C-alpha cells in the first residue's frame, strides 16, 4: 500500500525558511519519480519541483534558486528545502509519486503528465 505523509509545514515570516518532509511507505523514494506540488487559493495546482530516480531535478521558475528537492533512500523520505520564502508561496504543499515515469518524462514531463500517488498536504503560510 503506497502512502505519502507530509510534515514540516507551518507559518514563517517573509524571508524565512522551512523544510518539508514526505515520508513514504509501500515503496522507496529512490525508485519512483517524486515531486512537490502546491495549490495557492484560486489557482491551479502547480508543480514546484520534480526529481527522477537518477537525481535529475527540475523546478518551477518561481522557485528556482530558493527551493531544493532532495531525498534520502535510507530514511525513505523526500524533502523540500524552502529558503527566502515570499508571501506568494503561501499554499498547501503536496508530495507526489509515480511508478510509471522516470528520467526526462519525470523531470520534464509532456502535456498530460499526472502523478499517481499523493499525500494529503501540508500548509505553508508566509506572513509579510
C-alpha positions in Angstrom: 0.0 0.0 0.0 1.6 3.2 -1.2 1.3 6.1 1.3 2.8 9.6 1.4 2.7 11.7 4.6 3.9 15.3 4.6 5.2 17.2 7.6 7.1 20.3 8.3 4.6 22.9 7.3 3.8 25.9 9.4 3.9 29.7 9.5 7.0 31.8 9.0 7.8 35.4 8.1 8.8 36.5 4.7 12.5 35.8 4.1 12.4 32.8 6.4 12.9 29.1 5.7 11.0 25.8 6.0 11.8 22.2 5.2 9.0 19.9 4.2 9.4 16.2 4.6 7.5 13.5 2.8 7.6 10.0 4.5 6.9 7.2 2.1 5.7 3.7 2.7 5.0 0.8 0.3 7.9 1.8 -2.0 11.2 3.5 -1.8 11.6 7.1 -2.8 14.7 6.3 -4.8 12.8 4.0 -7.2 9.9 6.3 -8.1 9.5 9.7 -9.8 8.9 12.1 -7.0 7.6 15.7 -6.9 6.3 18.5 -4.8 3.2 20.5 -5.8 1.3 23.4 -4.4 -2.0 25.0 -4.9 -2.5 28.6 -3.9 -6.0 29.9 -3.3 -7.8 30.5 -6.6 -5.0 28.9 -8.7 -4.3 25.6 -10.4 -2.1 23.1 -8.8 1.5 23.8 -9.7 4.5 21.5 -9.9 7.1 23.1 -7.7 9.9 20.6 -8.0 10.5 17.1 -9.6 13.2 14.6 -9.1 13.9 11.4 -11.2 15.5 8.2 -9.9 18.9 9.3 -11.1 18.7 12.6 -9.2 17.9 14.8 -12.1 15.7 17.6 -10.9 13.6 20.5 -12.2 12.0 23.5 -10.7 9.2 26.0 -11.4 10.7 29.3 -12.5 9.1 31.0 -9.5 11.1 28.9 -7.0 14.5 28.5 -8.8 17.4 29.4 -6.6 15.2 29.3 -3.5 13.9 25.7 -3.2 15.8 22.5 -3.3 14.3 19.0 -3.7 16.2 16.0 -2.3 15.7 12.5 -1.0 17.1 10.1 1.5 16.6 6.5 0.4 17.8 5.1 3.8 15.1 7.1 5.6 12.7 6.7 2.7 11.9 10.4 2.7 11.6 13.2 0.2 12.5 16.8 1.2 11.8 20.3 0.0 14.1 22.9 1.5 12.5 26.3 1.0 14.5 29.5 1.6 13.8 33.2 1.1 10.1 32.5 1.4 7.7 35.0 0.0 4.0 35.7 0.8 3.0 34.3 -2.6 4.5 31.0 -1.6 1.6 30.5 0.8 -0.3 27.4 -0.2 -0.9 23.8 0.7 2.1 21.7 -0.5 1.7 18.1 -1.7 4.1 15.3 -2.0 3.5 13.1 -5.1 5.0 9.9 -6.6 4.7 7.9 -9.7 6.0 4.4 -10.6 5.3 4.8 -14.3 7.6 7.7 -15.1 11.4 8.1 -14.9 14.2 10.1 -16.4 13.2 13.0 -18.7 9.5 12.1 -18.5 9.7 12.6 -14.8 11.6 15.9 -14.5 10.4 17.4 -17.8 7.1 15.8 -18.5 5.0 16.1 -21.7 1.5 17.6 -21.7 -1.0 15.4 -19.8 1.5 14.2 -17.3 -0.1 13.3 -13.9 1.2 11.7 -10.7 -0.4 8.5 -9.4 0.1 8.9 -5.7 -0.5 11.9 -3.5 -0.1 12.9 0.1 -2.8 14.9 1.9 -0.9 18.1 2.0 1.0 20.3 4.4 0.1 24.0 4.8 2.8 26.6 4.3 1.8 30.2 5.4 4.2 33.1 4.9 3.4 36.4 6.6 4.6 39.7 5.2 
